[in-house]
Structures are given as C-alpha cells and as structure tokens.
Amino acid sequence: MTNAQEPQSSAQEAAALVAELEQAEAYEQRLRQLIAEARDQFAAGNTSVALSMLNAALSDIDSAADVVAPSPRAPR
C-alpha cells in the first residue's frame, strides 16, 4: 500500500466506524424506549402487553446481531 492510499483507506475505515457507531446508538435508543414503554405497561397492570413488547424486543435483538456484534468484513 502506498502512502497516498493510506489516508484514503484510513478515512474510509473511520467513516465506516462512525456509521457503525451511529447505527449502534440508534439501536440502543430504540431498545431503551421499548423498555420504558414495557415498564409503563407493567405499571399500568398490562402484563401481557408488556411481555409481548419484550418478546418483540428479543426478536429484534436476535435479528439485529450485526449491530450488536458486527460480522467480520471481507478482506481488503
């Protein structure tokens, strides 16, 4: 790799990491909101609704494994 390519590659990697961090932060906010809503449902006595919301959250967590634990990138 030449020196001219190194800054571009570093900039691309930094941009990818920033995008991944933003994605993870948005994911965290969605989970926090869902937990708060489920807690409100529990407090209101709507146990089945709260449990349903938490089950949906677990499904989201399972399907969003890329955000929680990114899969390895292809070699460059």
VMD Tcl script that draws the C-alpha trace (Angstrom):
set ca {
  {0.00 0.00 0.00}
  {1.39 3.41 -0.90}
  {1.31 6.44 1.35}
  {-1.28 8.13 -0.90}
  {-3.69 5.25 -0.45}
  {-3.18 5.01 3.31}
  {-5.00 8.26 4.28}
  {-7.90 7.43 1.95}
  {-8.16 3.93 3.39}
  {-8.00 5.32 6.94}
  {-10.67 7.88 6.11}
  {-12.92 5.18 4.66}
  {-12.39 2.98 7.69}
  {-13.10 5.90 10.05}
  {-16.28 6.73 8.13}
  {-17.40 3.11 8.34}
  {-16.72 3.04 12.09}
  {-18.63 6.30 12.60}
  {-21.59 4.92 10.65}
  {-21.48 1.72 12.70}
  {-21.38 3.72 15.94}
  {-24.35 5.84 14.85}
  {-26.26 2.68 13.99}
  {-25.46 1.17 17.39}
  {-26.52 4.34 19.20}
  {-29.83 4.43 17.33}
  {-30.35 0.76 18.19}
  {-29.65 1.47 21.87}
  {-32.15 4.34 21.87}
  {-34.85 2.12 20.34}
  {-34.25 -0.55 22.98}
  {-34.31 1.99 25.81}
  {-37.58 3.41 24.50}
  {-39.12 -0.03 24.23}
  {-38.02 -0.92 27.77}
  {-39.54 2.31 29.10}
  {-42.81 1.57 27.29}
  {-42.85 -2.01 28.62}
  {-42.20 -0.73 32.14}
  {-45.15 1.67 31.78}
  {-47.34 -1.22 30.63}
  {-46.28 -3.30 33.65}
  {-47.03 -0.35 35.95}
  {-50.48 0.03 34.36}
  {-51.18 -3.64 35.04}
  {-50.97 -4.68 31.39}
  {-48.61 -7.58 31.98}
  {-49.44 -9.44 28.79}
  {-48.88 -6.32 26.68}
  {-45.54 -5.66 28.40}
  {-44.40 -9.25 27.92}
  {-45.42 -9.12 24.28}
  {-43.37 -5.94 23.84}
  {-40.36 -7.54 25.49}
  {-40.70 -10.65 23.33}
  {-40.73 -8.40 20.26}
  {-37.59 -6.72 21.59}
  {-35.88 -10.10 21.94}
  {-36.79 -10.92 18.35}
  {-35.33 -7.59 17.25}
  {-32.15 -8.30 19.19}
  {-31.83 -11.71 17.54}
  {-32.37 -10.30 14.07}
  {-30.04 -7.34 14.64}
  {-26.96 -9.33 15.55}
  {-24.94 -7.23 13.09}
  {-25.45 -4.16 15.24}
  {-24.63 -5.91 18.48}
  {-21.72 -7.97 17.16}
  {-20.66 -6.98 13.66}
  {-19.80 -9.79 11.33}
  {-16.22 -9.84 10.08}
  {-15.63 -7.75 6.99}
  {-14.30 -9.23 3.81}
  {-10.51 -8.95 3.47}
  {-9.32 -5.96 1.50}
}
mol new
graphics top color blue
foreach p $ca { graphics top sphere $p radius 0.5 }
foreach p [lrange $ca 0 end-1] q [lrange $ca 1 end] { graphics top cylinder $p $q radius 0.2 }
display resetview
